[in-house]
């Protein structure tokens, strides 16, 4: 689905950023060749450690994503 989304946007995956709140989201984004951002707010589960997911960046609130995009 991530590669299909990039294709429909007519963008190479490397120019896309995938934001997720679960390790599997980050794994999918990395596998697709996208930049990844771990959303450390909301539902994460009791044992989740977003710092171990290997995302390119992490955010604590949605507004932080805007700050990341400005610097991208």
N, C-alpha and C positions, 0 to 999 in steps of 0.2 A: 504493500500500500504506500510506503514512503517513496519508493521509486516512481510509482504511478503518479503520485501527487507532484513530484518534481517535474515529471514529463508533461503533465497537464499545465504546469506553470511555465513550461518551456525554459526551465533552469537546470543546470547540472546539479546533481546532489551536493557537490562541494560548496555551492552557493546557498544552500538551505540550512536552516537551524531547526532541530527537532527538540521540543521541550517535553519532558516527561516527569512523572512523579513516582516512577517505579523503575527498578533496575532493568527490567525487560525493555522499557522504552529506550533507555540509553544504549543497551545492546543493539536494538533494532536501528537506531540512528547511526551508530558507529558502523554497523554492517552495511548500511546504505551509503556510507561515505559522507555523511552530513555532520555538521557541527552539532554538538549536543549540550543541552542545558538541563540540569537536574532541578526540578521544583521541589524545594525542601519544606514546603508548606502543604497543608491539606492532609489527605489520607496517605500515610506512608507505612503504616503497620508498626507494631511495637519494636520489632527487631531490625528495622531498616536503617542502614547507614549510608546515606547518599554520598558521603565522602569516599566510599569504596567502589562506587559504580563506574568510575573512569570517565565521567562527563568532562567536557571541555570547560564548563563553568557551572556554577550553582547560584540559584536565586532564592531569597527568603520571602519575596512577595512579587506579585505580577508587575508592579511598577519598576522593579529592578531589571526586568527584561528590556524595557525601553532604554534604560541606561546602557545596557550591553549593546543593543542595536545601534545606538548613536556612535559608539566607539568601534563598531565593526567596519 
